[in-house]
Amino acid sequence: MLPLGNIIKKYNIDFHSYADDTQLYISVEPNKTTALQSLTSCLSAVTHWMRNNFLKLNENKTELLLIGPKDKREALLPSLGNLNQYVREQVTSLGVILDSDLSLKPHTNKVTKTAYFHLRNTAKVRPFLTQPDAEKLVHAFITSRLDYCNALFTGLPKK
């Protein structure tokens, strides 16, 4: 991914690369759209490089998350041009569902739903388990999910 990183750096865009994923990060001031133009140019350059190296950008997995007040996000939409097709209200990054308001409500709902699912399943087999084994199941399937990325919840509103 070194050549890809060099292309992205050329456009002054921050990024993180994972095994099969690359995430780009830019900050945009409401009245200045030069960063968006850089992002558009960068994506074109990445697509061109991938095509030349017999690779393909997965259009179905390309997502753009605008974070900020709703009125500011909506004001940016006309400036996005062909990037509009990638705009999403929420995206998943490393198992955390991020939304445009950074409220983490969708993530909290998903974690709660998953925890209750595993709690109900554990309750079904509980009569056949010793206390230590039941505790291991709870820690493995429930507590671990509640603890994953829990630092993100610091400072969130109570509702």
C-alpha positions in Angstrom: 0.0 0.0 0.0 3.0 2.3 -0.1 2.3 3.7 -3.6 -1.3 4.3 -2.6 -0.1 6.2 0.6 2.2 8.3 -1.5 -0.6 9.3 -3.8 -2.9 10.2 -0.9 -0.1 12.2 0.8 0.4 14.2 -2.3 -3.1 15.7 -1.8 -2.4 16.5 1.9 -5.1 14.1 3.1 -4.7 12.1 6.3 -5.3 8.4 6.1 -5.2 5.0 7.8 -4.5 1.8 6.0 -5.7 -1.6 7.2 -5.4 -5.0 5.7 -8.0 -4.5 3.0 -9.3 -1.0 3.8 -8.0 2.6 3.6 -9.8 5.5 5.3 -9.2 9.1 4.3 -9.8 12.0 6.7 -10.2 15.7 5.9 -11.4 18.7 7.8 -13.6 21.2 5.9 -14.5 24.7 6.9 -18.1 25.5 5.9 -17.2 28.2 3.4 -14.0 26.7 2.0 -14.3 23.7 -0.4 -10.7 23.3 -1.5 -10.3 20.3 0.8 -13.3 18.7 -1.0 -11.7 19.4 -4.4 -8.5 17.7 -3.1 -10.5 14.7 -2.0 -12.1 14.4 -5.4 -8.8 14.7 -7.1 -7.2 12.2 -4.7 -10.0 9.6 -5.4 -9.5 10.1 -9.1 -5.8 9.5 -8.8 -6.3 6.5 -6.6 -8.8 5.0 -9.0 -6.4 5.7 -11.9 -3.5 4.0 -10.0 -5.7 1.0 -9.2 -6.8 0.6 -12.8 -3.2 0.8 -14.0 -2.3 -1.9 -11.5 -5.2 -4.2 -12.4 -7.1 -3.4 -9.2 -10.6 -1.9 -8.8 -11.9 0.5 -6.2 -15.0 -1.2 -4.7 -17.7 1.5 -5.4 -20.2 -0.4 -3.1 -17.9 0.0 -0.1 -16.8 3.5 -0.7 -18.5 5.7 1.9 -18.3 9.4 2.9 -19.4 10.5 6.3 -19.9 14.2 6.9 -19.7 15.1 10.6 -21.1 18.3 12.0 -24.3 20.2 12.5 -27.0 19.2 10.0 -27.3 22.6 8.4 -23.5 22.7 7.8 -23.6 19.2 6.3 -26.4 20.1 4.0 -24.7 23.3 2.9 -21.7 21.2 1.8 -23.7 18.8 -0.3 -23.7 21.0 -3.5 -19.9 21.3 -3.3 -19.4 17.5 -3.2 -20.1 17.0 -6.9 -19.7 13.3 -7.8 -18.8 12.5 -4.2 -22.5 12.8 -3.3 -23.1 9.2 -4.3 -20.9 8.1 -1.4 -22.5 10.2 1.4 -23.9 8.1 4.2 -25.6 9.0 7.5 -23.6 6.4 9.3 -20.5 4.2 8.6 -18.8 1.4 10.4 -15.2 1.8 11.3 -13.4 -1.0 13.2 -16.7 -2.3 14.5 -18.0 1.1 15.7 -21.0 2.6 14.0 -20.2 6.3 13.5 -23.1 8.7 12.6 -23.1 12.2 11.2 -23.9 13.8 14.6 -21.3 11.6 16.5 -24.1 10.8 18.9 -23.1 7.1 18.8 -26.8 6.2 19.1 -26.8 3.6 16.3 -23.7 2.0 17.8 -25.2 2.0 21.3 -28.4 0.4 20.0 -26.5 -2.3 18.1 -24.3 -3.1 21.2 -27.4 -3.2 23.4 -29.3 -5.5 20.9 -26.3 -7.8 20.6 -25.7 -8.0 24.4 -29.4 -8.9 25.0 -29.2 -11.5 22.3 -26.3 -13.2 24.0 -27.8 -12.8 27.4 -31.0 -14.6 26.3 -28.9 -17.4 24.7 -26.8 -17.7 27.9 -30.0 -17.9 30.0 -31.2 -20.9 27.9 -28.1 -22.9 28.7 -27.6 -21.6 32.3 -29.2 -24.6 34.0 -26.5 -26.8 32.5 -23.5 -24.6 33.6 -21.6 -24.2 36.8 -21.3 -20.6 38.2 -17.7 -20.1 37.0 -18.7 -21.4 33.5 -21.7 -19.1 33.3 -19.5 -16.2 34.4 -17.0 -17.0 31.6 -19.8 -17.0 29.0 -21.1 -13.7 30.2 -17.6 -12.2 30.1 -16.8 -13.7 26.7 -20.1 -12.8 24.9 -21.5 -9.8 26.8 -18.9 -7.8 28.8 -16.4 -7.9 26.0 -18.8 -6.3 23.7 -19.8 -3.6 26.2 -16.1 -2.8 26.9 -15.0 -2.7 23.2 -14.2 1.0 22.4 -16.0 2.2 25.5 -13.7 5.2 25.7 -15.7 6.7 22.9 -18.7 7.0 25.2 -16.8 9.5 27.5 -18.5 12.9 27.5 -21.6 11.8 25.6 -24.9 13.2 26.7 -26.9 10.9 29.0 -29.8 10.5 26.6 
